[in-house]
Amino acid sequence: MNNNTESPYKGKTGLIRLWNAFGYSRAGLTAAYRHEDAFRQEVWLALVLIPLALFLPASGIGKALMIASVLIVIIVELLNSAIEATVDRVSLEDHTLSARAKDIGSAAVFISLVNVVAVWALVLFF
């Protein structure tokens, strides 16, 4: 019997937990791609930039930094989309705190995009 009252899924362990986690991650990526325009754009950007990073004249560490900076954008966009969905789930009413949460999430995405430009410029030109 599962004594954990948090969630019926928390008691899963081993391969079952890994399989379930893979399914949830796949569902999340699919939902983000289907419902979030910015996520779709950033995925397409990643599909161009990641292979490009592999072919550009940079060290292995440089290439890793370039690819990581692009993947960080994807990660931050997923978190921002989750925040926005949660805020909208709670209430669609205009509220200062809702706007603040969404704006802060958007700022995080913006900073991650600035990071891509900075990393790529530093690796390729300095």
C-alpha positions as CSV (number, residue, x, y, z in Angstrom):
1,M,0.0,0.0,0.0
2,N,1.2,3.5,-0.9
3,N,1.4,5.7,2.3
4,N,2.3,8.7,0.3
5,T,-0.7,11.1,0.2
6,E,0.9,13.6,-2.2
7,S,0.2,11.7,-5.4
8,P,-0.6,8.2,-6.5
9,Y,2.3,8.3,-8.9
10,K,5.0,9.1,-6.3
11,G,5.3,5.4,-5.3
12,K,6.4,4.3,-8.7
13,T,10.1,3.3,-8.8
14,G,12.7,1.8,-11.2
15,L,11.9,1.3,-14.8
16,I,8.2,2.0,-14.3
17,R,9.0,5.5,-13.0
18,L,11.5,6.1,-15.8
19,W,9.0,5.0,-18.4
20,N,6.2,7.2,-16.9
21,A,8.6,10.2,-16.7
22,F,9.5,9.7,-20.4
23,G,5.8,9.7,-21.3
24,Y,5.2,12.9,-19.3
25,S,8.2,14.6,-20.9
26,R,7.1,13.6,-24.4
27,A,3.5,14.8,-23.6
28,G,5.0,18.1,-22.4
29,L,7.2,18.6,-25.4
30,T,4.2,17.8,-27.7
31,A,1.9,20.2,-25.9
32,A,4.5,23.0,-25.9
33,Y,5.1,22.5,-29.6
34,R,1.4,22.4,-30.4
35,H,0.2,25.3,-28.3
36,E,3.2,27.7,-27.9
37,D,4.3,29.7,-30.9
38,A,7.5,30.9,-29.3
39,F,8.5,27.3,-28.4
40,R,8.0,26.2,-32.0
41,Q,10.1,29.1,-33.3
42,E,12.9,28.3,-30.8
43,V,12.8,24.6,-31.7
44,W,13.3,25.5,-35.4
45,L,16.1,27.9,-34.5
46,A,17.7,25.1,-32.5
47,L,17.4,22.8,-35.4
48,V,19.5,25.3,-37.4
49,L,21.9,26.5,-34.8
50,I,22.9,23.2,-33.2
51,P,24.1,21.5,-36.5
52,L,25.7,24.9,-37.4
53,A,27.6,24.9,-34.2
54,L,29.1,21.5,-35.0
55,F,30.4,22.7,-38.4
56,L,31.8,26.1,-37.3
57,P,35.5,26.5,-36.5
58,A,35.4,26.3,-32.7
59,S,37.0,24.1,-30.1
60,G,35.1,21.3,-28.6
61,I,34.4,23.3,-25.5
62,G,33.3,26.2,-27.7
63,K,30.9,24.0,-29.6
64,A,29.5,22.6,-26.3
65,L,28.9,26.1,-25.0
66,M,27.2,27.1,-28.2
67,I,24.9,24.1,-28.2
68,A,24.2,24.4,-24.4
69,S,23.3,28.1,-24.8
70,V,20.7,27.1,-27.4
71,L,19.3,24.3,-25.3
72,I,19.0,26.7,-22.3
73,V,16.6,28.8,-24.4
74,I,14.4,25.7,-25.0
75,I,14.5,24.8,-21.2
76,V,13.6,28.4,-20.1
77,E,10.8,28.6,-22.7
78,L,9.3,25.4,-21.4
79,L,9.4,26.7,-17.8
80,N,8.0,30.1,-19.0
81,S,5.2,28.2,-20.8
82,A,4.4,26.2,-17.7
83,I,4.2,29.4,-15.6
84,E,1.9,31.0,-18.1
85,A,-0.3,27.9,-18.3
86,T,-0.5,27.7,-14.5
87,V,-1.3,31.4,-14.2
88,D,-4.1,31.1,-16.8
89,R,-5.4,28.0,-15.1
90,V,-5.8,29.9,-11.8
91,S,-7.5,32.8,-13.4
92,L,-7.8,34.6,-16.8
93,E,-8.7,37.8,-14.9
94,D,-6.2,40.6,-15.2
95,H,-4.2,40.8,-12.0
96,T,-0.9,42.5,-11.1
97,L,0.7,39.3,-9.8
98,S,-0.4,37.3,-12.8
99,A,1.1,40.0,-15.1
100,R,4.3,40.1,-13.0
101,A,4.7,36.3,-13.1
102,K,4.3,36.2,-16.9
103,D,6.6,39.2,-17.4
104,I,9.3,37.7,-15.3
105,G,9.1,34.4,-17.2
106,S,9.3,36.4,-20.5
107,A,12.3,38.3,-19.1
108,A,14.0,34.9,-18.4
109,V,13.5,33.8,-22.0
110,F,14.9,37.2,-23.2
111,I,18.0,36.8,-21.0
112,S,18.5,33.3,-22.3
113,L,18.4,34.6,-25.9
114,V,20.9,37.3,-25.1
115,N,23.1,34.6,-23.6
116,V,23.0,32.7,-27.0
117,V,24.2,35.8,-28.8
118,A,26.9,36.5,-26.2
119,V,28.2,32.9,-26.2
120,W,28.2,32.6,-29.9
121,A,30.0,35.9,-30.4
122,L,32.6,35.2,-27.7
123,V,33.3,31.7,-29.1
124,L,33.4,32.8,-32.8
125,F,35.0,36.2,-32.6
126,F,37.2,36.5,-29.5
